[in-house]
Amino acid sequence: MQEKVGKDRHITVHLISHTHDDVGWLKTVDEYFTGYDNDIAQASVHLIIETMIDELISDPNKRFTYVEMKFFSMWWKY
């Protein structure tokens, strides 16, 4: 049975920033991380992480999820 939604009903939508960076798809892991050889694929993963860290620090209400632990560990050691 389908519920009828009236005008006074509300839904909450959560938008969560995320990224998807393939580790070693078209370039090496290091090339993706540093942004080297953007003629093959434009990617500079360390800049993605740096930008998100800056945003998270400037606004504690923001959230971000990141799943590529190889790149995150490279950034952590960077």
N, C-alpha and C positions, 0 to 999 in steps of 0.2 A: 504494500500500500504506500502511495506517495503522499508525503505531508504537504499540505497547502501552506505557502509562505505568505503571510500578510505584510502590509506596509510597515507595521511597527516591529517587525523582526529584523535583527541585525546579525551579521556574521563578522567574525574577526579574521583578517587575513594577515599572515606574517610573511614578509619578504626578507629573505636572508641572503645577503651577499655571499657569493662563493666564486670560485674559479675552478677551471679544469685545465691542467697543464700536463700533457702526456710526457712521461719521462722517456726521452730517447725515441720519439716517433719519427721525425724527419731530420733531426739534428742530434748531436750528442747531448748528454745531460749538461755538460759544461757550457755548450753553445746556447742552449735554452736559458740556462741560469744567467749568463752574462749578457745575452742579447747579441752575441757574435753571429755573423753571417745571416743577417736579416733578409738577404735575397732568397734564401730557402724558405724561411718562415719567420714572421715577425713575432718575436717573443723575447722578453727580458724579465724573467721570473723574479729576479731579486728586486726589480723596481715595483712589481705587483705587491710583493710582501712589504717592502718599505713604505709604499703608499698606504696600504691598509693599516700598518702599525701606526703611522702618523694620524690617520683618521680615528682609529680606536682610542689613541691617547687624547686627542682633542675633543672627542665626544664619547663619554662613558656609556651612553645609551646605545651605541652602535654595537653590532655583533658581526662576526665574520667566521666562516668555517673554511678550513683548508685541509685537503686530504692527501696531497702529495708530500709525504714525509721525507722523501729523498731531497726535494728542493728545500723544504723547511729546515732540515738538518744542515744543509749547505749554507743557508742564510744564517742560521744560528752560529755557525763557526766563522762566518764571513767577517 
